[in-house]
Amino acid sequence: MSILDSKKVISDSLKSLLGVEKYCYIIDTIQKEDFKADEDFQKLFNGYFRVRVKTRPTEWKSKYYQLLESQKNKPLSFEEVLVELEKVNQTLAVSFASKLLAAVNPELPIWDSFVLQNLGLDKQWKKFNNANKKTRISEAVKIYNEIGRVYSDFLNSDEGKACIHQFDEFLPDYKERLTDVKKLDFMLWSKRNEEMK
């Protein structure tokens, strides 16, 4: 008689480390027909997606969750979300805009500094730090589209397919529940956490 199911132990550890259940709960909640981003949901979303609302005005937070609620029925593009959020506090929330889109449509990638760095796009974005708003928005859209293209190319490659296969081997319960884009995102995040040690 075995006292330890090694596959289950590894699977449970990965599930916990990556926060897979919390992610699935957030996505499932958003997909409900009567979804409302109440205070409890916002706390969960902010914690999971690292949305630092304390550094932003209350109006920004209200606008962000209003856009999240309406995104299912009246979807905006990455550029449109950027513009709407920028109107509130005159800053470009590229990462938060991508997280909003990906929470409603998990086939879309998330923009963060680690992704940019690993894809070699960080220097390209930094070049536009002091550019005017219109130029920065235009460049942000190009970079976001490039992230999507690189993800797609990788996932269609032999290496990408092998990565997804390994993910599904370790977390078989999520083979159908998670998109391949999100599986890749989880793997990149685990790499980030390892490099930050």
N, C-alpha and C positions, 0 to 999 in steps of 0.2 A: 504494500500500500504506500502510495506517494504522499509525503506530507507537504509537498510544495509543487504548485503548478507554475513552473518558471515562465511560460508564455504569458499566463495571466498576470503574474507579478510585473513583468516588463511592460505589458500593455497598460496596466493600471498606473504604473509609474509615469509612462509617457503621457497618458491621458491627463493626469494631474499636472505634470510639468508644463504641458502646452495649454492647459485650461480648455480642453476640447468641449467638455460638457457645458461649461459656462458660455462658450461661444455658441454652441448649438442652441442653448436656451435663448440667448439674445436673438439669434436669427429666426428661430421658431416663433418667438413673441412678435417680432416685426411682421412676420408673414400672416399673422391673424387678421381677420377682416376688420375687427373692431380695435386694432392697435392704437394705443395712445401712449405717448412717451411721458408717463407720470414720473413723479420724483424718485420712486423706487427703481424704475427702469433706468432713469438718467444716471443714478448713482452706479448701477451695475455697468452700464455702457461706458461711463466715464472711467471707471476703474479698469475695465477690461481693455478698452481701446486707448487708454492713457490720454483722455481728453482733459486737458488742464483748464477747467472752467474758472478757477479762482483767479487766474491772470487775465480774464476777459470780462468785459462788462455784462451785466445781466441781460441786456438787450441781445447780445451776441448769442448767449446760451438759449434764449427764447427762440431766436431766429433759427439756430442750428436744429433744434428739435422740431420746430414747425416744418422745416425743410425735410427732415427725416420722415415725419409722418406723411407728408404729401408726396414723397418720392415714389411710392408704389403706384399711385393713381395718376400723378402728373410728373413723370420723371424729367429731371433736368440733366443736362450734360455736366461734365466736370467743369467746363468753363462757366456755365451758368451758375452753378453752386458757388464757385469762387467769387464771382461778381456779386452775388447776393450777400455773401458773408462779408466781403470787403466793404460793402456799403455801410455796415454797422460800425466797424472800428478801423477802417482804412488799412487793414493788414491782410496779406494773402495767406489764408489757412490751407495750404496745399495738402498737407497730410490729413487734416481733419475732413476736408472735402472728399478726399479719396476714401476715407473710412466710412463716411456717410453713404457714398455710392456703393461700396463693397458690402456694407451691412444689408442693404436692400437687394443688391444683385451680387452674390458671392462669386460670380464668374469674373468680376473685375478685380484688378490688383490694388494693393494698398501702397501708397507712396510714403516712405519714411527715409530718414537720413541713411540708415543702414542699407536699404535697398539701393538707393542712389549710389552709395559708395561701392557696393559690390558689382553694380552694373557699369561703373565708370562714368556716371552721369552727374556726380556731385560737383565737379569742377565746372561743368557746363552751366549748372544752375547758379553757382556762386558768381559767375561772370555777370549775372544780371541783378545782383544785390542792389545796385544803385540806379538801375534803369527806371524809367517812368512806369506807371501802373499798367498801361496798355501793353507795353513791350513785355513786362514781366508775366502778365496773364497769358499772352501769346506763347511765350517760351515755356511756361508751366504746362500748357496744353500739349505742346510738342513733346516735352519730356514725359508727361503722363502717357501719351500715346506710345512713346518708345518703350516705356516699362511694359505696357501691354503686349507690344510686339515681341520683346525679348522673352517674356513669360511664355507666349504662345509658341515661339520657335523652340524654346527649351523643352516644353511639355510634349512637343511633337518629335523631339529627337530621341534616339535610342537611350541616351543617358537620362533624359527626363522621364521616359516611360519606365526605366529601371527604378528611378527614385520613387515614383508613384507606386509601383509594384511593391517595393520594400515598405513604404508607408502602410499600404493595405495589408501586408503580411503581419505587421506589428499591431495595427489597429483595425482588425477586420470589421468590427461593428460600425465603423464610420466610412466604409468603402463607398456606400451609396449616399450617405448623409452629407459628405463634404465634397465640394468641387475640387478638381485637380489644382485649380489656381489657389484655393485655400490650403490644400495639402502642401503645396510648394511654399506658400507663405509661412505655414507652421515650421517647415524645415529651415527656412531662412532665419526665423525668429530663434529657433533652438541654437543655430550657429552663432547668432548674435550673443545670446546669453552665455555661450561657452567662451567666446572671445572676450567678453567683458569681465571674466573671472580674474 
